[in-house]
Amino acid sequence: MLQVAQAPHQAGREKDLKQIVETAVEKHGAQADAFIPILLEINREYGYIPAEAIRLARKMLHQPEEHVLVSEGQLYGLASFYHMLHTEKTGRHVVQFCESAPCHVQGGRELWKAIQKTLHLKAGETDPEGRFTLKTVSCLGVCGVGPVMLVDDDMYANVTPGQLADIFAKYE
Amino acid sequence: MKFSRSMVLVSNDPDSVRLGAQEVYRRFGEKLLELGLNEEVSLAQITDIGRHDALPLVIIYPEATAYGPVSVKDVDRIVEEHLYKGRIAEELLAPVKELSGRIGWLKTRKGASPMEKKIVTRRVGRIDPESIEDYIAEEGYQALAKALGMERTEIHATLEKAGLQGRGGAGFPTGMKWRFVAGTKSPKKYVVCNADESEPGTFKDRIILEGDPHSIIEAMTIAAYCVGADEGYIYVRGEYQLAQRRLEKAILQAREFGLLGKNILGSNFSFDLHVHSGAGAYVCGEETALLESIEGKRGEPRARPPYPTTHGLWGKPTLINNVETLANVPPIILNGAEWYRSFGTPSSPGTKCYTILGNVNFRGLIEVPMGITLREIINIYGQGMRNGAPFKMAQTGGSSGSIIPASLQDTPMDFESFRKAGVSLGSGALLICDENNCVLDLAITLMKFFQFESCGKCTPCRVGTERALRMLTAISRGEGKLEDLDTLSAIAQEMEYASNCGLGQTAGVPIRDTLKYFRAEVEAHIRLGVCPAGVCEMTPEAEKV
């Protein structure tokens, strides 16, 4: 097992949503090419994009006099289209398993079964305690060391089923 | 398969056998044993590789030397000269003849060893990617300085002469694309770098972006000068956080050095760049979906034509190139088209980055001249199959590539030959599978990917991927019917003909290739109720506990 990258765990949800949205809009600006970066930032800071965030962001972004026209539906359309944006509340930790062919062939087939069994979850589910959300993800571009699994921002490579219990124990 | 320094292949098609190929093969075995080379030199028979004028043909790797016609009495000389002393037995070489595109490449190789040739990755790992000084010390920004002194038409003419083809998968001639954009009349044009590398198994662009970010900035600036653009975007996939940080830092440094921004290098040419992050959507690698995404919309591909060269970002003429393609530009400008043409094959010059993955001993990125064969990749760069299991199939070019059987492993990998063989080179991912993998299981994995990533805009792809996935899964559970295979072929064809973009058009390829090369294996699931590789569960969903 090799831990490729380590980053601070998902930032606290206690942060003020309004402030997060304001900071994001300020940082990226209010033109159309900033919509996705803004949503990414909200998702990163808050963990997911609640309806309230979309309402707040739309208010700040919709500027007819600047020819920037945007509706809440449009922003929701973005949030639900892109896989890195979540519209539902997730568990405290998000486990993402790479489902693409290279990982599959290099031992991912067995690992995926083991992950579901260890966490007692299927793809897209969150456990009742709100500890883990299990998701599948398309290729993460580190296939040379597959199978690959992400827990929050920590990447684990060359994972074998035997290592899962130790990895998950690190996340409360 | 164990790792050997040389490989001897003896042709074994009916014609060769008639002309004594069996005796040649046997003699090779005896002679290698006699000289004690049998441990380090492997010997194999191959089928027809498309050349019939010099049979029996003997090919020796890694030099890719072709001898022919070889008779039993020539064998001793070849073994002694070539394999024992390391000299090519010139007088026995097969005549150089381009009988078919598939063997023409041997001429350009001239018996040279297919050593790794680094052009686009030459600085990766050798310089500090966060230091512009390091980059400049290694020929950095010299091509830009040279380009600014050239006529604009001269620049795209050089690329056309060099024969550079797009490395994102489609292989469109780069110089021609530049010429199209340069020819449009518009006060505002854009240059976009497609760094939304999400083809499963591909990470060549990430290696370039993380290891040599300035090379992309330099290439885009040259492109902007050539086509007359003043603004550019690098669209990096959201998962590549490190690449984004490195690029942003590199852009700041370039601005500081007067290599980006107003009046670059004291000329009256101005150009600036933004890094734009993707948010996780495979379809955004399609160029029009990518543009939609920059414009703050869902990444749904546009109908084409009009093409981005005339109506691109915000409706303006836009040049879109892949990372690896762009990384080829500065060296071509600096060293000229002739130099570039000295690598690769006549129809596909230059090098190509491949990512070797799957059941081989070495996995990773290599950059080699175009025209290398899969057999060389597996045995030389991949250092043989893991645990010695036989090679069964390879999946090339990420999900949208082809599944190719072991019988095609001697086809040189360049755009032209692969097109003739009906397979796709794609993004350069090579997933090598041994016989413990089930082709149906692989097809399901690929179809799951397409079904997950289909943007849902057009019906053939949205419904087709879903239906195909359900049907394939049913077969893997022992619930398939033979007529399902006909339906699957029909779905694959409908998706290819009727889908709006490349995603849907290639989604049927795994089905097509599976049925073309491995039909018997799939039929075994249906007729006999067994998975020959022992991978599929073969239990109906309802009966699962």
Interface residues (C-beta under 8 A of the other chain):
Chain A: A5 Q31 A32 D33 A34 F35 I36 P37 L39 L40 V70 Q74 G77 L78 F81 Y82 H83 M84 L85 E99 S100 A101 P102 H104 V105 Q106 R109 T136 V137 S138 C139 L140 G141 V142 C143 G144 V145 G146
Chain B: E197 S198 E199 P200 G201 T202 F203 R206 R237 G238 E239 Y240 L242 H274 H276 S277 G278 A279 G280 A281 Y282 S293 I294 E295 G296 K297 R298 G299 T355 L357 G358 N359 R363 G364 L365 Q395 G398 S399 A429 L431 C433 N437 D441 L442 T445 L446 K448 F449 F452 E453 C455 V535
